[in-house]
Amino acid sequence: MRMGYARVSTLEQSLEVQKNALARAGCERIFEDQAGGAAADRPGLTRLMDMLRPGDAVVVWRLDRLGRSLSHLIALAGDLERRGAALVSLTESLDTESPGGRLVFHLFAALAEFERGLIRERTRAGLAAARARGRMGGRPKRLDAARRRMAVGLYLERKTPVAEICRLFAITKPTLYAYVREQHGEPKSHKGGGSNA
C-alpha cells in the first residue's frame, strides 16, 4: 500500500498542493500534520508509522516534509527499511524501492556521519589549542583578575555583607565563594549570623 504524508509548518499554509500530488501518485491513505519542522509531536506521522506493514511505501511531496533534519530523515529512512517499507519523494524523484534510491540514502547517511566526525574532530582540536594557550573550556569568568581580587578582599575583611559584595560586582554568592576558594582555599562557613552572612 502507498501511504502519503503531508505536513505544513503553520495553520495558514495549505496542505492541498501536497495532498493532490500524493493522490495522483496513487496514495490510498494520506496522513497530515500541521507542525513546524522541529516539532517532535506529529500525531499524523505517528499514526502512519503505526499502520506500516512490510511492502508498504511512504510517499512525501518533498523530503523536508518528512524529516526535521538530515539526521532525523536518515533515522526515519532506516526505520522504514527495518520495517520492510520504502520511502518515495515525488519532488526529488527518490524511491528507496530501487537500488539507485537505496544508494542515495546510504550516501546521505555516510555524509551525515562524516560531518559529525568532522565536527567532533574540530571541537577536540579547538579545545586542545585553547589548553595549549593556557585557556580552559567552560564559561569565561565574569570578573577580571583585579576585580576578583577586590571582591575576595572585601569578603576576607568581614566588614561588608556578602549580599552587598555580590550586588557591587554583579555576581552571585556561589560565584563569590568560588573566587574565594580559588584564591585562598575554602571560605569559612557563610551560614548563620555575622556581618558577612
C-alpha positions as CSV (number, residue, x, y, z in Angstrom):
1,M,0.0,0.0,0.0
2,R,1.2,3.5,-0.7
3,M,0.6,5.9,2.2
4,G,1.1,9.6,1.8
5,Y,2.4,12.0,4.4
6,A,1.8,15.8,4.1
7,R,3.0,18.5,6.5
8,V,2.8,22.3,6.7
9,S,4.6,24.4,9.2
10,T,1.7,26.8,10.1
11,L,-2.0,26.8,10.2
12,E,-2.1,29.5,7.5
13,Q,-0.4,27.2,5.0
14,S,-2.5,24.8,2.9
15,L,-2.0,21.1,2.6
16,E,-3.9,20.9,-0.7
17,V,-0.9,21.0,-3.1
18,Q,0.8,18.2,-1.3
19,K,-2.4,16.1,-0.9
20,N,-3.3,16.5,-4.6
21,A,0.3,15.3,-5.6
22,L,0.1,12.4,-3.2
23,A,-3.3,11.3,-4.5
24,R,-2.0,11.5,-8.1
25,A,0.9,9.3,-7.0
26,G,-1.5,6.6,-6.0
27,C,-1.6,7.0,-2.2
28,E,-4.6,5.2,-0.7
29,R,-4.2,6.9,2.7
30,I,-2.9,10.3,3.4
31,F,-1.8,11.4,6.9
32,E,-1.4,15.1,7.8
33,D,0.3,17.2,10.3
34,Q,0.4,21.0,10.9
35,A,3.6,21.5,12.8
36,G,7.0,23.1,12.4
37,G,9.9,21.1,11.1
38,A,11.5,21.0,14.6
39,A,8.3,19.9,16.3
40,A,8.7,16.4,17.9
41,D,4.9,15.8,18.3
42,R,3.5,14.8,15.0
43,P,0.4,12.6,15.5
44,G,-0.2,12.1,11.8
45,L,3.3,10.7,11.3
46,T,2.9,8.5,14.4
47,R,-0.3,7.1,13.1
48,L,1.3,6.4,9.7
49,M,4.3,4.6,11.3
50,D,1.9,2.5,13.4
51,M,0.0,1.3,10.3
52,L,3.0,0.5,8.2
53,R,3.4,-3.1,7.0
54,P,6.2,-4.8,5.1
55,G,5.9,-3.9,1.4
56,D,4.2,-0.6,2.1
57,A,5.7,2.7,0.8
58,V,5.7,6.1,2.5
59,V,5.2,8.8,-0.1
60,V,6.0,12.5,0.5
61,W,5.8,15.5,-1.8
62,R,9.3,16.6,-0.7
63,L,11.9,15.2,1.7
64,D,11.8,18.2,4.1
65,R,8.1,17.5,4.7
66,L,9.1,14.2,6.5
67,G,12.4,14.8,8.4
68,R,13.1,17.6,11.0
69,S,16.8,17.5,9.9
70,L,19.1,15.3,7.7
71,S,19.9,13.1,10.6
72,H,16.2,12.7,11.5
73,L,15.4,11.9,7.9
74,I,18.1,9.3,7.7
75,A,16.9,7.8,11.0
76,L,13.3,7.6,9.7
77,A,14.5,6.0,6.4
78,G,16.5,3.4,8.4
79,D,13.3,2.7,10.5
80,L,11.3,2.3,7.3
81,E,14.0,-0.1,5.9
82,R,13.9,-2.2,9.0
83,R,10.1,-2.4,8.7
84,G,10.4,-3.5,5.1
85,A,8.8,-0.3,3.8
86,A,10.1,2.1,1.2
87,L,10.4,5.9,1.1
88,V,9.3,7.8,-2.0
89,S,9.8,11.5,-2.5
90,L,8.0,13.0,-5.5
91,T,9.9,16.2,-5.9
92,E,13.4,14.6,-5.6
93,S,12.4,11.6,-7.7
94,L,13.7,9.3,-4.9
95,D,12.4,5.8,-4.4
96,T,14.2,3.5,-2.0
97,E,12.5,0.5,-3.6
98,S,15.0,0.9,-6.4
99,P,18.8,0.1,-6.0
100,G,19.6,3.7,-7.0
101,G,17.3,5.2,-4.4
102,R,18.8,3.0,-1.7
103,L,22.3,4.0,-2.8
104,V,21.4,7.7,-2.5
105,F,20.2,7.2,1.1
106,H,23.3,5.3,2.0
107,L,25.3,8.1,0.7
108,F,23.3,10.6,2.7
109,A,23.9,8.6,5.8
110,A,27.6,8.3,5.1
111,L,27.9,12.1,4.5
112,A,26.0,12.8,7.8
113,E,28.3,10.6,9.8
114,F,31.3,12.2,8.1
115,E,30.1,15.6,9.0
116,R,29.5,14.6,12.7
117,G,33.1,13.2,12.7
118,L,34.5,16.5,11.4
119,I,32.6,18.5,14.0
120,R,33.9,16.2,16.8
121,E,37.4,16.5,15.4
122,R,37.3,20.3,15.1
123,T,35.9,20.6,18.6
124,R,38.7,18.4,20.1
125,A,41.3,20.4,18.1
126,G,39.9,23.7,19.3
127,L,39.9,22.6,22.9
128,A,43.5,21.3,22.6
129,A,44.6,24.6,21.1
130,A,42.9,26.6,23.8
131,R,44.5,24.5,26.5
132,A,47.9,25.0,24.8
133,R,47.4,28.8,25.1
134,G,46.5,28.4,28.8
135,R,42.8,28.7,28.4
136,M,40.4,26.0,29.7
137,G,37.0,25.2,28.4
138,G,33.8,26.3,30.1
139,R,32.1,29.7,30.7
140,P,34.5,32.6,30.9
141,K,34.9,34.2,34.3
142,R,32.6,37.1,34.9
143,L,35.2,39.4,36.6
144,D,38.8,40.0,35.5
145,A,41.6,39.1,37.9
146,A,41.8,42.5,39.5
147,R,38.1,42.7,40.3
148,R,38.1,39.1,41.5
149,R,40.9,40.1,44.0
150,M,38.9,43.1,45.1
151,A,35.7,41.0,45.7
152,V,37.7,38.4,47.7
153,G,39.5,41.1,49.6
154,L,36.1,42.6,50.7
155,Y,34.9,39.2,51.7
156,L,38.0,38.4,53.8
157,E,37.8,41.8,55.6
158,R,34.5,40.7,57.0
159,K,33.2,44.2,57.1
160,T,30.9,44.2,54.0
161,P,27.9,41.8,53.9
162,V,28.1,39.1,51.2
163,A,24.9,40.3,49.6
164,E,26.4,43.8,49.2
165,I,29.6,42.4,47.7
166,C,27.6,40.4,45.2
167,R,25.5,43.5,44.3
168,L,28.6,45.7,43.9
169,F,30.2,43.2,41.5
170,A,27.0,41.9,39.9
171,I,27.8,38.3,40.8
172,T,26.0,35.5,42.7
173,K,27.0,34.2,46.1
174,P,28.2,30.8,44.7
175,T,30.4,32.8,42.3
176,L,31.9,34.8,45.1
177,Y,32.6,31.7,47.2
178,A,34.2,30.1,44.1
179,Y,36.6,33.1,43.8
180,V,37.5,32.8,47.5
181,R,38.2,29.1,47.2
182,E,40.3,29.8,44.0
183,Q,42.5,32.3,45.8
184,H,42.5,31.3,49.5
185,G,41.1,27.8,49.8
186,E,37.7,27.0,51.3
187,P,35.9,30.1,52.7
188,K,34.7,29.9,56.3
189,S,31.1,28.9,56.7
190,H,28.9,31.6,55.5
191,K,25.8,30.2,57.3
192,G,24.4,31.8,60.3
193,G,24.9,35.4,61.6
194,G,27.7,37.8,61.4
195,S,28.2,40.9,59.2
196,N,29.3,38.7,56.3
197,A,26.3,36.4,56.2
